[in-house]
Amino acid sequence: MRRCVDSPSLEIVGTWSTSGPDSNRRRSQRVILSVPVTVSGTGSKGNFTEDTKTLVVNAHGALITLAAKVSQGQQLELKSVSNPEPQTCKVVYIGPTVQSQTQVGLEFTKPTPHFWHVAFPPENWTPVGDEGERGGATKAPVKAPAGVPVKTSKP
């Protein structure tokens, strides 16, 4: 994992999104995407509704930050500005708290692959930068579409 010097919170997001024993068994790729959402549920102080944003999304849920205290396994309702149809979610991860906001991983209780209106990369996709780090083979150069002039350098 690369460290972002200017943003220590991105290191925490990277930890949730790419490392750990399950990192090679993800059901869908995760995408860093900030989407305004409204989360409702019952916390330690009763019912709450909180407006927040996603940090990371995937076809099965999201990583968000919440001021409300929630617990692992708790059910919450999630609404997105891009998809106001409420979705029931389960808390599957509780991360660090920074400035009174706790990172919370949510998983949809019913499959909702198009909730975020994002086309997720296929499971076998890896970022170009990861190939060298993992010792993978280099990719063949991409060919220009037919009819597009290609600049070549003379030796």
DSSP file with accessible surface (Angstrom, degrees, kcal/mol):
  #  RESIDUE AA STRUCTURE BP1 BP2  ACC     N-H-->O    O-->H-N    N-H-->O    O-->H-N    TCO  KAPPA ALPHA  PHI   PSI    X-CA   Y-CA   Z-CA
    1    1 A M              0   0  121      0, 0.0     2,-0.3     0, 0.0    10,-0.0   0.000 360.0 360.0 360.0 135.9    0.0    0.0    0.0
    2    2 A R        -     0   0  152      1,-0.0     2,-0.4     9,-0.0    12,-0.1  -0.679 360.0-130.1 -87.7 141.9    1.3    3.4   -0.9
    3    3 A R        -     0   0  167     -2,-0.3     2,-0.8    11,-0.0     3,-0.1  -0.747   8.2-145.8 -92.7 131.7    1.2    6.1    1.8
    4    4 A C    >   -     0   0   53     -2,-0.4     3,-0.9     3,-0.3     7,-0.2  -0.863   9.5-163.6 -96.4 107.9   -0.3    9.5    0.9
    5    5 A V  T 3  S+     0   0  126     -2,-0.8    -1,-0.2     1,-0.3     6,-0.0   0.888  86.7  46.9 -61.5 -41.7    1.8   12.0    2.8
    6    6 A D  T 3  S+     0   0  161      1,-0.2    -1,-0.3    -3,-0.1    -2,-0.0   0.627 119.4  38.6 -78.1 -12.3   -0.7   14.8    2.5
    7    7 A S    X>  +     0   0   35     -3,-0.9     3,-1.3     1,-0.1     4,-0.8  -0.676  54.5 177.3-142.8  87.7   -3.7   12.7    3.5
    8    8 A P  H >> S+     0   0   84      0, 0.0     4,-1.2     0, 0.0     3,-0.5   0.803  82.7  66.6 -62.6 -23.1   -3.3   10.1    6.2
    9    9 A S  H 3> S+     0   0   59      1,-0.2     4,-2.1     2,-0.2     5,-0.1   0.841  92.9  60.0 -67.6 -28.0   -7.1    9.3    5.9
   10   10 A L  H <> S+     0   0   75     -3,-1.3     4,-2.7     1,-0.2    -1,-0.2   0.847  98.7  57.9 -67.3 -30.4   -6.4    7.9    2.5
   11   11 A E  H <X S+     0   0   51     -4,-0.8     4,-1.9    -3,-0.5    -1,-0.2   0.928 106.5  48.5 -64.0 -39.6   -4.0    5.4    4.0
   12   12 A I  H  X S+     0   0   44     -4,-1.2     4,-1.9     2,-0.2    -2,-0.2   0.934 110.9  49.7 -66.3 -42.5   -6.9    4.1    6.2
   13   13 A V  H  X S+     0   0    6     -4,-2.1     4,-2.5     1,-0.2    -2,-0.2   0.938 109.1  53.3 -60.6 -43.5   -9.2    3.9    3.2
   14   14 A G  H  X>S+     0   0   14     -4,-2.7     4,-2.0     1,-0.2     5,-0.6   0.883 105.2  54.8 -59.4 -36.6   -6.5    2.0    1.3
   15   15 A T  H  X5S+     0   0   60     -4,-1.9     4,-1.1     1,-0.2    -1,-0.2   0.935 111.9  42.6 -63.5 -43.4   -6.3   -0.4    4.2
   16   16 A W  H  <5S+     0   0   25     -4,-1.9    -2,-0.2     1,-0.2    -1,-0.2   0.894 119.1  44.3 -70.6 -34.5  -10.0   -1.2    4.0
   17   17 A S  H  <5S+     0   0   19     -4,-2.5    13,-0.2    -5,-0.2    -1,-0.2   0.710 126.9  13.3 -90.2 -18.2  -10.2   -1.4    0.3
   18   18 A T  H  <5S+     0   0   82     -4,-2.0     2,-0.2    -5,-0.2    -3,-0.2   0.595 104.4  64.8-135.2 -13.7   -7.1   -3.5   -0.7
   19   19 A S     << +     0   0   52     -4,-1.1     3,-0.2    -5,-0.6     0, 0.0  -0.658  59.0  68.5-115.0 173.9   -5.3   -5.3    2.0
   20   20 A G  S >  S-     0   0   41     -2,-0.2     3,-1.7     1,-0.1     4,-0.2  -0.361  91.6 -62.0 109.2 170.0   -6.1   -8.2    4.4
   21   21 A P  T 3  S+     0   0  114      0, 0.0     3,-0.4     0, 0.0    -1,-0.1   0.766 132.0  50.1 -64.4 -23.2   -6.6  -11.9    4.1
   22   22 A D  T >  S+     0   0   78     -3,-0.2     3,-2.2     1,-0.2    -2,-0.1   0.413  77.3 104.2 -94.4   4.0   -9.8  -11.4    2.0
   23   23 A S  T <  S+     0   0   38     -3,-1.7     3,-0.5     1,-0.3    -1,-0.2   0.781  83.1  46.6 -62.2 -25.2   -8.2   -9.0   -0.5
   24   24 A N  T 3  S+     0   0  142     -3,-0.4    -1,-0.3    -4,-0.2    -2,-0.1   0.411 109.1  56.9 -93.0   2.3   -7.9  -11.7   -3.2
   25   25 A R  S <  S+     0   0  171     -3,-2.2    -1,-0.2     3,-0.0    -2,-0.2  -0.004  70.7 145.9-121.3  27.8  -11.5  -12.9   -2.7
   26   26 A R        -     0   0   65     -3,-0.5     3,-0.1     1,-0.1    -3,-0.0  -0.409  45.2-145.7 -66.8 142.1  -13.5   -9.7   -3.2
   27   27 A R  S    S+     0   0  133      1,-0.2     2,-0.3    -2,-0.1    -1,-0.1   0.749  83.6   4.2 -77.8 -26.4  -16.9  -10.2   -4.9
   28   28 A S  S    S-     0   0   13     94,-0.1    -1,-0.2    95,-0.1     2,-0.1  -0.985  86.2 -93.7-154.3 155.8  -16.5   -6.9   -6.7
   29   29 A Q        -     0   0   46     92,-0.7    30,-0.4    -2,-0.3     2,-0.4  -0.381  38.0-126.9 -69.0 149.7  -13.8   -4.2   -7.1
   30   30 A R        -     0   0   50    -13,-0.2     2,-0.4    28,-0.1    28,-0.2  -0.780  20.0-160.7 -99.8 143.9  -13.9   -1.2   -4.9
   31   31 A V  E     -A   57   0A  43     26,-3.0    26,-2.8    -2,-0.4     2,-0.7  -0.989  21.3-126.7-127.5 128.8  -13.9    2.3   -6.3
   32   32 A I  E     +A   56   0A 114     -2,-0.4     2,-0.3    24,-0.2    24,-0.3  -0.655  51.6 151.0 -73.9 114.4  -13.0    5.4   -4.4
   33   33 A L        -     0   0   60     22,-0.7     2,-0.8    -2,-0.7    -2,-0.1  -0.961  42.0-142.2-152.8 128.4  -16.0    7.6   -4.9
   34   34 A S        +     0   0   74     -2,-0.3    21,-0.1    19,-0.1    -2,-0.0  -0.846  30.2 167.3 -97.1 110.6  -17.7   10.4   -2.9
   35   35 A V        -     0   0   16     -2,-0.8    19,-1.8    19,-0.1     2,-0.2  -0.989  37.9-118.7-123.9 126.7  -21.5   10.1   -3.1
   36   36 A P  E     +B   53   0A  61      0, 0.0    45,-1.8     0, 0.0    46,-0.3  -0.468  44.1 172.4 -63.6 130.7  -23.8   12.1   -0.8
   37   37 A V  E     -BC  52  80A   2     15,-2.7    15,-2.8    43,-0.2     2,-0.5  -0.945  30.2-138.5-136.7 159.0  -25.9    9.6    1.2
   38   38 A T  E     -BC  51  79A  41     41,-2.8    41,-2.4    -2,-0.3     2,-0.4  -0.988  19.6-164.2-118.8 127.8  -28.4    9.7    4.1
   39   39 A V  E     -BC  50  78A   0     11,-2.9    11,-3.0    -2,-0.5     2,-0.3  -0.939   7.0-176.3-115.0 133.4  -28.1    6.9    6.7
   40   40 A S  E     +BC  49  77A  26     37,-2.4    37,-2.8    -2,-0.4     2,-0.3  -0.954  22.3 112.1-127.7 150.2  -30.9    6.1    9.2
   41   41 A G  E     -B   48   0A  17      7,-2.0     7,-2.9    -2,-0.3     2,-0.5  -0.970  63.4 -70.6 177.5-166.1  -31.0    3.7   12.1
   42   42 A T  E     +B   47   0A  84     33,-0.4     5,-0.3    -2,-0.3     2,-0.1  -0.972  49.8 177.8-117.1 118.3  -31.2    3.3   15.8
   43   43 A G  E >   -B   46   0A  17      3,-3.2     3,-1.7    -2,-0.5    27,-0.1  -0.342  51.2 -77.0-105.4-168.5  -28.0    4.2   17.7
   44   44 A S  T 3  S+     0   0   98     25,-0.7     3,-0.1     1,-0.3    26,-0.1   0.748 132.8  46.2 -64.8 -21.9  -27.0    4.3   21.4
   45   45 A K  T 3  S-     0   0  204      1,-0.4    -1,-0.3    24,-0.2     2,-0.2   0.093 123.2 -96.1-107.8  21.1  -29.0    7.6   21.7
   46   46 A G  E <  S-B   43   0A  32     -3,-1.7    -3,-3.2     2,-0.0    -1,-0.4  -0.595  77.9  -2.4 101.9-162.4  -32.1    6.4   19.9
   47   47 A N  E     -B   42   0A 139     -5,-0.3     2,-0.3    -2,-0.2    -5,-0.3  -0.349  67.5-178.8 -67.2 145.5  -33.2    6.9   16.3
   48   48 A F  E     -B   41   0A  33     -7,-2.9    -7,-2.0     2,-0.0     2,-0.4  -0.979  23.3-164.6-143.4 155.4  -30.9    8.9   14.0
   49   49 A T  E     -B   40   0A 101     -2,-0.3     2,-0.4    -9,-0.2    -9,-0.2  -0.980  20.2-177.7-135.8 128.6  -30.7   10.2   10.5
   50   50 A E  E     -B   39   0A  32    -11,-3.0   -11,-2.9    -2,-0.4     2,-0.5  -0.994  21.9-142.8-135.9 131.4  -27.3   11.4    9.3
   51   51 A D  E     +B   38   0A 125     -2,-0.4     2,-0.2   -13,-0.2   -13,-0.2  -0.792  42.1 139.9 -88.7 132.2  -26.2   13.0    6.0
   52   52 A T  E     -B   37   0A  20    -15,-2.8   -15,-2.7    -2,-0.5     2,-0.3  -0.780  42.4-110.0-150.8-168.7  -22.7   11.9    5.0
   53   53 A K  E     -B   36   0A 119    -17,-0.3    12,-0.7    -2,-0.2     2,-0.2  -0.968  27.2-110.1-134.7 153.4  -20.6   10.8    2.0
   54   54 A T  E     - D   0  64A   1    -19,-1.8    10,-0.3    -2,-0.3     3,-0.1  -0.492  17.6-169.4 -76.6 152.2  -19.2    7.6    0.8
   55   55 A L  E    S+     0   0A  51      8,-3.6   -22,-0.7     1,-0.5     2,-0.3   0.710  79.0   6.9-101.7 -41.3  -15.4    7.1    0.8
   56   56 A V  E     -AD  32  63A   0      7,-1.3     7,-2.9   -24,-0.3    -1,-0.5  -0.993  68.9-166.9-142.3 141.9  -15.4    3.8   -1.2
   57   57 A V  E     +AD  31  62A   0    -26,-2.8   -26,-3.0    -2,-0.3     2,-0.3  -0.919   8.7 171.2-127.9 155.7  -18.2    2.0   -3.0
   58   58 A N  E >   - D   0  61A  15      3,-2.2     3,-1.2    -2,-0.3   -28,-0.1  -0.908  52.8 -88.7-147.1 178.1  -18.6   -1.5   -4.5
   59   59 A A  T 3  S+     0   0   12    -30,-0.4    53,-0.6    -2,-0.3    56,-0.2   0.680 125.4  45.2 -65.4 -13.7  -21.4   -3.5   -5.9
   60   60 A H  T 3  S-     0   0   49      1,-0.1    48,-2.8    51,-0.1     2,-0.3   0.399 125.1 -56.2-112.2   0.1  -22.2   -4.9   -2.4
   61   61 A G  E <   -DE  58 107A   1     -3,-1.2    -3,-2.2    46,-0.3     2,-0.3  -0.984  55.0 -95.7 161.8-147.6  -22.0   -1.7   -0.3
   62   62 A A  E     -DE  57 106A   1     44,-1.8    44,-3.5    -2,-0.3     2,-0.5  -0.989  16.0-118.6-163.1 163.0  -19.8    1.2    0.8
   63   63 A L  E     +DE  56 105A   0     -7,-2.9    -8,-3.6    -2,-0.3    -7,-1.3  -0.972  45.0 163.2-109.6 126.1  -17.4    2.6    3.3
   64   64 A I  E     -DE  54 104A   0     40,-2.7    40,-3.0    -2,-0.5     2,-0.4  -0.764  35.5-117.1-130.3 175.9  -18.8    5.8    4.9
   65   65 A T  E     - E   0 103A  31    -12,-0.7     2,-0.4    38,-0.2    38,-0.2  -0.960  30.3-175.0-117.3 143.0  -18.1    7.9    7.9
   66   66 A L  E     - E   0 102A   0     36,-2.2    36,-3.1    -2,-0.4     4,-0.1  -0.997  29.5-161.2-135.8 142.6  -20.7    8.4   10.7
   67   67 A A  S    S+     0   0   44     -2,-0.4    -1,-0.1    34,-0.2     2,-0.1   0.767  76.9  88.9 -84.4 -31.5  -20.9   10.5   13.9
   68   68 A A  S    S-     0   0   20      1,-0.1     2,-0.5    34,-0.1    34,-0.2  -0.373  86.9-116.8 -65.9 144.1  -23.6    8.2   15.2
   69   69 A K        +     0   0  112     -2,-0.1   -25,-0.7     2,-0.0     2,-0.3  -0.734  42.6 170.2 -85.1 124.9  -22.4    5.2   17.2
   70   70 A V        -     0   0   23     -2,-0.5     2,-0.3   -27,-0.1   -27,-0.1  -0.836  21.5-133.3-128.6 168.3  -23.3    1.9   15.5
   71   71 A S    >   -     0   0   68     -2,-0.3     3,-2.1     1,-0.0    20,-0.3  -0.886  33.6 -84.4-126.6 157.3  -22.3   -1.7   16.1
   72   72 A Q  T 3  S+     0   0  126     -2,-0.3    20,-0.2     1,-0.3     3,-0.1  -0.281 115.8  18.4 -56.5 133.5  -21.2   -4.6   14.0
   73   73 A G  T 3  S+     0   0   42     18,-3.2    -1,-0.3     1,-0.3    19,-0.1   0.290  90.1 140.4  87.7 -11.6  -24.1   -6.5   12.5
   74   74 A Q    <   -     0   0   34     -3,-2.1    17,-2.4    16,-0.1     2,-0.4  -0.357  51.1-125.4 -66.2 143.2  -26.5   -3.6   13.0
   75   75 A Q  E     + F   0  90A 121     15,-0.2   -33,-0.4    -3,-0.1     2,-0.3  -0.766  33.1 174.9 -92.7 137.0  -29.1   -2.9   10.3
   76   76 A L  E     - F   0  89A   5     13,-2.5    13,-3.3    -2,-0.4     2,-0.5  -0.888  28.3-123.3-131.9 163.9  -29.2    0.6    8.8
   77   77 A E  E     -CF  40  88A  74    -37,-2.8   -37,-2.4    -2,-0.3     2,-0.4  -0.938  25.7-163.0-111.5 134.4  -31.1    2.2    5.9
   78   78 A L  E     -CF  39  87A   1      9,-3.0     9,-2.6    -2,-0.5     2,-0.4  -0.952   9.1-177.8-121.6 131.8  -29.1    4.0    3.2
   79   79 A K  E     -C   38   0A  85    -41,-2.4   -41,-2.8    -2,-0.4     2,-0.3  -0.987  10.2-156.9-125.8 141.0  -30.4    6.5    0.6
   80   80 A S  E     -C   37   0A   5      3,-1.7     3,-0.4    -2,-0.4   -43,-0.2  -0.866  24.6-129.0-114.7 150.3  -28.3    8.0   -2.1
   81   81 A V  S    S+     0   0  113    -45,-1.8    -1,-0.1    -2,-0.3   -44,-0.1   0.898 115.4  46.8 -61.5 -37.6  -28.8   11.3   -4.0
   82   82 A S  S    S+     0   0   57    -46,-0.3    -1,-0.2     1,-0.3   -45,-0.1   0.647 127.6  26.5 -80.0 -14.0  -28.4    9.4   -7.2
   83   83 A N        -     0   0   32     -3,-0.4    -3,-1.7     1,-0.1    -1,-0.3  -0.667  64.3-179.2-148.7  86.1  -30.8    6.6   -6.0
   84   84 A P        +     0   0   95      0, 0.0    -3,-0.1     0, 0.0    -2,-0.1   0.575  50.3 112.5 -70.1  -6.2  -33.3    7.7   -3.5
   85   85 A E  S    S-     0   0  122      1,-0.1    -5,-0.2    30,-0.1    -7,-0.1  -0.520  77.2-119.7 -64.8 116.8  -34.8    4.2   -3.2
   86   86 A P        -     0   0   50      0, 0.0     2,-0.4     0, 0.0    -7,-0.2  -0.326  27.5-158.2 -64.7 140.8  -33.8    3.2    0.4
   87   87 A Q  E     -F   78   0A  23     -9,-2.6    -9,-3.0    -3,-0.0     2,-0.4  -0.979  14.1-130.3-119.3 135.2  -31.6    0.1    0.8
   88   88 A T  E     -F   77   0A  51     -2,-0.4    21,-2.5   -11,-0.2    22,-0.5  -0.684  33.9-177.2 -83.0 132.6  -31.3   -1.9    4.0
   89   89 A C  E     -FG  76 108A   1    -13,-3.3   -13,-2.5    -2,-0.4     2,-0.4  -0.882  21.2-138.4-128.4 162.2  -27.7   -2.5    4.9
   90   90 A K  E     -FG  75 107A  84     17,-2.6    17,-2.3    -2,-0.3     2,-0.5  -0.960  26.1-117.7-120.6 138.5  -25.7   -4.3    7.6
   91   91 A V  E     + G   0 106A   1    -17,-2.4   -18,-3.2    -2,-0.4    15,-0.2  -0.652  40.6 164.2 -75.1 119.7  -22.7   -2.9    9.4
   92   92 A V  E     +     0   0A  49     13,-2.8     2,-0.3    -2,-0.5    14,-0.2   0.470  61.0  31.9-115.2  -8.1  -19.8   -5.3    8.5
   93   93 A Y  E     - G   0 105A  63     12,-1.3    12,-2.6   -22,-0.1     2,-0.5  -0.976  52.7-168.7-153.0 134.0  -16.8   -3.1    9.5
   94   94 A I  E     + G   0 104A  66     -2,-0.3    10,-0.2    10,-0.2     3,-0.1  -0.986  24.5 176.1-124.1 117.8  -16.1   -0.5   12.1
   95   95 A G  E     -     0   0A  16      8,-3.3    -2,-0.0    -2,-0.5   -83,-0.0  -0.119  36.0 -40.4-104.8-157.6  -12.9    1.3   11.6
   96   96 A P  E     -     0   0A  50      0, 0.0     7,-2.2     0, 0.0     2,-0.5  -0.220  49.2-129.1 -70.2 157.3  -11.0    4.2   13.2
   97   97 A T  E     + G   0 102A  77      5,-0.2     2,-0.4    -3,-0.1     5,-0.3  -0.939  26.1 178.4-108.9 126.9  -12.6    7.4   14.5
   98   98 A V  E >  S- G   0 101A  78      3,-2.8     3,-1.5    -2,-0.5   -89,-0.0  -0.997  70.6 -11.9-130.7 125.1  -11.1   10.7   13.3
   99   99 A Q  T 3  S-     0   0  181     -2,-0.4    -1,-0.1     1,-0.3     3,-0.1   0.925 129.8 -52.0  50.9  50.2  -12.6   14.0   14.4
  100  100 A S  T 3  S+     0   0   90      1,-0.2     2,-0.5    -3,-0.1    -1,-0.3   0.599 116.9 112.3  67.0  12.7  -15.7   12.4   15.8
  101  101 A Q  E <   - G   0  98A  65     -3,-1.5    -3,-2.8   -36,-0.0     2,-0.4  -0.974  52.1-157.4-117.2 126.3  -16.4   10.5   12.6
  102  102 A T  E     -EG  66  97A  11    -36,-3.1   -36,-2.2    -2,-0.5     2,-0.3  -0.850  20.1-121.9-103.8 135.2  -16.0    6.7   12.5
  103  103 A Q  E     -E   65   0A  12     -7,-2.2    -8,-3.3    -2,-0.4     2,-0.4  -0.613  34.5-172.3 -73.5 131.1  -15.4    4.7    9.3
  104  104 A V  E     -EG  64  94A   1    -40,-3.0   -40,-2.7    -2,-0.3     2,-0.5  -0.993  16.5-147.6-132.0 125.0  -18.2    2.2    8.8
  105  105 A G  E     -EG  63  93A   0    -12,-2.6   -13,-2.8    -2,-0.4   -12,-1.3  -0.816  19.8-165.5 -91.3 127.6  -18.4   -0.5    6.2
  106  106 A L  E     -EG  62  91A   5    -44,-3.5   -44,-1.8    -2,-0.5     2,-0.4  -0.915   8.5-163.5-116.1 142.3  -21.9   -1.3    5.0
  107  107 A E  E     -EG  61  90A  52    -17,-2.3   -17,-2.6    -2,-0.4   -46,-0.3  -0.988  27.0-117.2-123.7 131.5  -23.1   -4.3    3.0
  108  108 A F  E     - G   0  89A  12    -48,-2.8   -19,-0.3    -2,-0.4     4,-0.1  -0.409  14.3-144.4 -62.1 139.9  -26.5   -4.3    1.2
  109  109 A T  S    S+     0   0   63    -21,-2.5    -1,-0.1     1,-0.1   -20,-0.1   0.752  89.8  39.0 -78.6 -23.7  -28.8   -7.0    2.6
  110  110 A K  S    S-     0   0  142    -22,-0.5    -1,-0.1   -50,-0.0    -2,-0.0  -0.966 106.5 -93.4-120.5 143.5  -30.2   -7.7   -0.9
  111  111 A P        +     0   0  119      0, 0.0   -51,-0.1     0, 0.0    -2,-0.1  -0.320  48.9 166.4 -55.9 128.0  -28.0   -7.7   -4.0
  112  112 A T    >   +     0   0   22    -53,-0.6     3,-1.6     1,-0.1     4,-0.3  -0.511   3.3 165.2-142.0  65.5  -28.2   -4.2   -5.5
  113  113 A P  T 3  S+     0   0   65      0, 0.0     5,-0.3     0, 0.0     3,-0.2   0.740  76.9  45.6 -64.3 -20.4  -25.4   -4.1   -8.1
  114  114 A H  T >  S+     0   0  144      1,-0.2     3,-1.1     2,-0.1   -55,-0.0   0.301  77.9 106.3-105.7  11.7  -26.7   -0.9   -9.9
  115  115 A F  T <  S+     0   0    0     -3,-1.6    -1,-0.2     1,-0.3   -30,-0.1   0.881  85.0  42.5 -57.5 -40.6  -27.4    1.1   -6.8
  116  116 A W  T 3  S-     0   0    7     -4,-0.3    -1,-0.3    -3,-0.2    -2,-0.1   0.523 102.8-128.2 -86.6  -5.9  -24.3    3.4   -7.3
  117  117 A H    <   +     0   0  124     -3,-1.1     2,-0.4     1,-0.2    -3,-0.1   0.919  66.2 132.1  56.7  43.3  -24.8    3.8  -11.1
  118  118 A V        -     0   0   38     -5,-0.3     2,-0.9   -60,-0.0    -1,-0.2  -0.982  60.0-135.1-126.7 138.1  -21.2    2.8  -11.5
  119  119 A A        -     0   0  101     -2,-0.4    -5,-0.1    -3,-0.1     0, 0.0  -0.831  31.8-148.8 -90.7 105.7  -19.8    0.2  -13.9
  120  120 A F        -     0   0   42     -2,-0.9     3,-0.1     1,-0.1   -90,-0.1  -0.507  18.6-105.3 -77.4 144.9  -17.4   -1.7  -11.7
  121  121 A P        -     0   0   36      0, 0.0   -92,-0.7     0, 0.0    -1,-0.1  -0.274  46.2 -92.5 -62.4 155.0  -14.2   -3.2  -13.2
  122  122 A P    >   -     0   0   81      0, 0.0     3,-1.9     0, 0.0   -94,-0.1  -0.223  38.0-104.6 -65.8 161.9  -14.2   -7.0  -13.6
  123  123 A E  T 3  S+     0   0  143      1,-0.3   -97,-0.1   -96,-0.1   -95,-0.1   0.805 119.3  53.9 -58.5 -31.9  -12.8   -9.2  -10.8
  124  124 A N  T 3  S+     0   0  140      2,-0.0    -1,-0.3     0, 0.0     2,-0.2   0.410  83.4 115.9 -87.9   7.0   -9.6  -10.0  -12.7
  125  125 A W    <   -     0   0  109     -3,-1.9     0, 0.0     0, 0.0     0, 0.0  -0.524  40.2-179.1 -77.1 136.9   -8.8   -6.3  -13.3
  126  126 A T        -     0   0   39     -2,-0.2     5,-0.1     0, 0.0    -2,-0.0  -0.999  33.3-106.1-132.9 140.5   -5.7   -4.8  -11.6
  127  127 A P    >>  -     0   0   45      0, 0.0     3,-1.2     0, 0.0     4,-0.8  -0.300  31.9-116.1 -60.5 149.6   -4.5   -1.2  -11.8
  128  128 A V  H >> S+     0   0  111      1,-0.3     3,-1.0     2,-0.2     4,-0.7   0.900 114.7  56.7 -55.9 -41.4   -1.4   -0.7  -14.1
  129  129 A G  H 3> S+     0   0   40      1,-0.2     4,-0.9     2,-0.2    -1,-0.3   0.785  99.8  60.3 -63.7 -25.2    0.7    0.4  -11.1
  130  130 A D  H <> S+     0   0   31     -3,-1.2     4,-1.9     1,-0.2     6,-0.3   0.757  89.0  71.1 -75.9 -23.6    0.0   -2.9   -9.3
  131  131 A E  H <<>S+     0   0   30     -3,-1.0     5,-2.6    -4,-0.8     4,-0.4   0.935 100.5  43.9 -61.4 -46.8    1.5   -5.1  -12.0
  132  132 A G  H ><5S+     0   0   67     -4,-0.7     3,-0.8     1,-0.2    -1,-0.2   0.888 113.0  52.5 -65.5 -37.1    5.1   -4.1  -11.2
  133  133 A E  H 3<5S+     0   0  112     -4,-0.9    -1,-0.2     1,-0.2    -2,-0.2   0.825 113.3  43.7 -68.0 -29.8    4.5   -4.3   -7.5
  134  134 A R  T 3<5S-     0   0  155     -4,-1.9    -1,-0.2    -3,-0.1    -2,-0.2   0.387 114.2-113.9 -96.9   1.1    3.2   -7.9   -7.8
  135  135 A G  T < 5 +     0   0   65     -3,-0.8    -3,-0.2    -4,-0.4    -4,-0.1   0.717  62.1 156.9  76.5  20.0    5.8   -9.0  -10.2
  136  136 A G      < -     0   0   42     -5,-2.6    -1,-0.2    -6,-0.3     2,-0.1  -0.241  48.2 -91.3 -77.0 165.5    3.3   -9.5  -13.0
  137  137 A A        -     0   0   88      1,-0.1     2,-0.2    -2,-0.0    -1,-0.1  -0.401  45.4-104.2 -71.8 154.0    4.1   -9.5  -16.7
  138  138 A T        -     0   0  131      1,-0.1     2,-0.2    -2,-0.1    -1,-0.1  -0.511  37.2-112.3 -78.6 150.7    4.0   -6.2  -18.6
  139  139 A K        -     0   0  128     -2,-0.2    -1,-0.1     1,-0.1     3,-0.1  -0.481  30.7-105.1 -81.5 151.4    1.0   -5.6  -20.8
  140  140 A A        -     0   0   83     -2,-0.2    -1,-0.1     1,-0.1     3,-0.1  -0.402  50.2 -88.8 -68.5 150.4    1.4   -5.4  -24.6
  141  141 A P        -     0   0  121      0, 0.0     2,-0.3     0, 0.0    -1,-0.1  -0.302  44.8-108.8 -61.9 148.9    1.1   -1.9  -26.0
  142  142 A V        -     0   0  141     -3,-0.1     2,-0.3     1,-0.0    -3,-0.0  -0.611  31.2-130.6 -80.3 133.3   -2.4   -0.7  -26.9
  143  143 A K        -     0   0  192     -2,-0.3     3,-0.1     1,-0.1    -1,-0.0  -0.645  20.3-116.7 -85.7 141.0   -3.0   -0.5  -30.6
  144  144 A A        -     0   0   51     -2,-0.3     3,-0.1     1,-0.1    -1,-0.1  -0.441  39.8 -95.8 -71.6 147.4   -4.5    2.7  -32.0
  145  145 A P    >   -     0   0   94      0, 0.0     3,-1.7     0, 0.0    -1,-0.1  -0.273  53.8 -83.6 -60.3 153.1   -7.9    2.3  -33.6
  146  146 A A  T 3  S+     0   0  106      1,-0.2    -3,-0.0    -3,-0.1     0, 0.0  -0.264 116.1  26.6 -58.8 140.0   -7.9    1.9  -37.4
  147  147 A G  T 3  S+     0   0   85      1,-0.3    -1,-0.2    -3,-0.1    -3,-0.0   0.416  90.5 117.6  88.4  -4.1   -7.7    5.2  -39.3
  148  148 A V    <   -     0   0   75     -3,-1.7    -1,-0.3    -4,-0.1    -4,-0.1  -0.869  68.9-120.8 -98.6 124.2   -6.0    7.1  -36.5
  149  149 A P        -     0   0  122      0, 0.0     2,-0.5     0, 0.0    -3,-0.0  -0.387  24.7-150.4 -64.5 140.6   -2.5    8.4  -37.4
  150  150 A V        -     0   0  102     -6,-0.1     2,-0.4    -2,-0.1     0, 0.0  -0.956   7.2-136.4-115.5 126.5    0.2    7.0  -35.2
  151  151 A K        -     0   0  207     -2,-0.5     2,-0.4     2,-0.0     0, 0.0  -0.659  23.4-171.6 -79.8 135.2    3.4    9.1  -34.5
  152  152 A T        -     0   0  123     -2,-0.4     2,-0.4     0, 0.0    -2,-0.0  -0.943  17.2-131.9-125.0 147.9    6.6    7.1  -34.7
  153  153 A S        -     0   0  115     -2,-0.4    -2,-0.0     0, 0.0     0, 0.0  -0.804  19.8-128.0 -98.6 141.5   10.1    8.2  -33.8
  154  154 A K              0   0  192     -2,-0.4     0, 0.0     1,-0.1     0, 0.0  -0.693 360.0 360.0 -87.2 140.9   13.0    7.7  -36.1
  155  155 A P              0   0  180      0, 0.0    -1,-0.1     0, 0.0     0, 0.0  -0.152 360.0 360.0 -69.4 360.0   16.1    5.9  -34.6
